[in-house]
Amino acid sequence: MAIRTMTNSSGGDWTEGWKTVTLKEAKYGMYNNEVRYVDAWFEEYAATINLRLYEAKAKGGEEFAIARLFKLANAGIVGEVADSSGKKMIQFDDDAANLNGKQIQVFFYRNEEGYFRVLTRIAPVTQQGEFVSYDDNSVKYWKNQAEKYYEQYKKPSDSDNGSMMQAEQAQAPEPTTETQTDSVPF
């Protein structure tokens, strides 16, 4: 017989819906040697579940999906600048280690096979930062955006026999353009 050590955690809240999580480890990877992504794991859950966000670029070439994670987590933000038209922009250090210890809200859902997944759209927690802050209205806005995405693209359907979830399991990258008609409250 040997003395062994194991974690003493409850394993997290395994119900569908929004969860506030603390990022404990984040790192970059490459999909097919072409598309960069960031994986982030949570203090409250086992390493078998994580958030994976693929980079996505707007028409002008600016990456927005991973940048949104840093912004909503209020991670690595070093300053605020104005572009040539006077529009305020934030500067941030995109080192994945800057995400560690930051809190965000993630949406858990079950796919058609009954496995839990983490939606790729997140929401911030209410917080005051030096350059970026989020109040209850901001949090509600981001949650609503994520829930619309879930309803349109990820919610399991009895009629498609799992084809959407099979495509998700292949972990194809996110689209490379984004259109958004709602104004962003921050």
N, C-alpha and C positions, 0 to 999 in steps of 0.2 A: 504494500500500500504506500501511496505517496500523498503528501499534502499538496493540494492544488489551489489555485486562486481563480475566481471568476467574478464577473461584474455583478453588482447587486442593484440592478435598476428594475423599474416596473415595466420597461419596454415601451413606454409611450402610450398615447391615447389613440387607439386604432378604431376610430369612428370617422365617417365621412364628414367633410366640412373644413372650415378654417381652423388652423392651429398656429399659435405663436411659437416659433422655434428659434434657437440660437445656433448659428453656424459654428461648427467646431473645426472643420477642415475643408478647405477649398483648394482645388488645383485645376490647372488647364490640361487639355488633351486635344487630340486631333481626330476628326472623323474622316476616314479615307484619305488621309494626308492632304486634305483640301480645306476643311472647315474646322475652325477652332471652336472649342466648347469649354465651359467651366462646370465642374462637378462640385457640389457642396453637400456635406453631410451635417446632421443635426445632433446636438448634445442629447436631446430627449429621445432619440430613436436609434435602433440598431443600424449597423453599417449596411444592411441590406436595402435600405431605402434612402434615396438621395434626390437632390434637385439637379437636373442637367439642363443647361441652357446653351443652345448653339448660337454662334454669332450670326447676326443678320445685318445687312447693310441697306441703307436708304438709297434712293436714286443718286444722290450726290456722293455716295461712297462712304458716308459716315456710319460706323457700326452703332447699333442702338440696343440690341437685346441684352448683351452682357453689360453694356454701359448702364442700362436701366436697373439691373441688379445692384450695381454699385451705388447708384443714385438712391434707390428705394431703401437700401440697407444703410444708407448714409456712411458708406465705407470708402476710405482713401481719399475723401474730398479735401483738396488742399487750397482751393480758392475760387474766386468768382471773377470772370472777365466779361467784357462786352465785345461782340463782333462788330464788323464795320458798319452795320445798320443800327447799332446800339442795343441789340437784343442781348439780354444777360445769359451767360453760359457758365457752367461750373467746370472746373478743372479737377481731375482726380487721378490718383495713382492706381493703375489697374493690376497691381500685384495681387494675386489671389489671396495671399496671407492677410491683406487688409480686410477681407470679409470675415475672418475668424473672430468670434466673439460678438458679432453683430446679430441683432434680432430682426426677423421679418415674419410675415404671415404667409403661410402656404396653404393651398387647398388640396386636401386628400380626397380621392375618389376611387371607386372600384371599377375596374374594367369588366368586360363581359365574362372573363374567366374567374372573376371574384378577387383578383389581386389588387392590392392598393397601389396607386400611382400618385405622384406629386405633379400637379398641374404646372406647366412652365410659365404661367402668369402668376406673379406674386403681388403682395400688397405690403406697404410699410407698416410699422407700428407707430403709434402716436409718439412724437419725439421733437425736441428742440435741438437743432444743430447750429453751428456757427454760420453755415452757408445754406443749408437745406433743412427745413422743418416740415413736419406733417401734423396736421390737426385731425380731428375726427372726420371732417368733411373730405379731406384728402384721402384718408384711409378708406372711407366709403367709396369714393370715386374709383380707386384702384381695385377694390374688391368687385365692384360692379363691372368693370372692364374685364376682369378675369372670369367672372361668372358668365358674361356674354360669350366669351371665347369657349368656355366649357360647354355651354348649351349648343353652340353652333358647330363645334369641331370635335369634342372629346366625349360627350355624354354617350354612353352605350345605347345602342338601338337594337331592338329585336329584329328589325327588318333587314339589317345589313349583314347578319350572320358573322359578326366579328371582323369583317374586313378592315374596318377603321382601326380596331385595336391591333390587328396583326401588323398593319402598317406602322403603328406607333411602336410596337415592340421591335421593329427593325431600326428604330431610332433615327429616322431620317431627319436631316437638319431642318430648321425652321425656314420659312420663306425669306427671301432676301430683300423684300420691299415691305413697307408698312404704310397704310393709310389710316388716318385717325381724324374723325370729324369733331369729336368732343375736345374742348379745351382742357388742358392739363392744369390742375389747381396746385401750384407751388410757387 
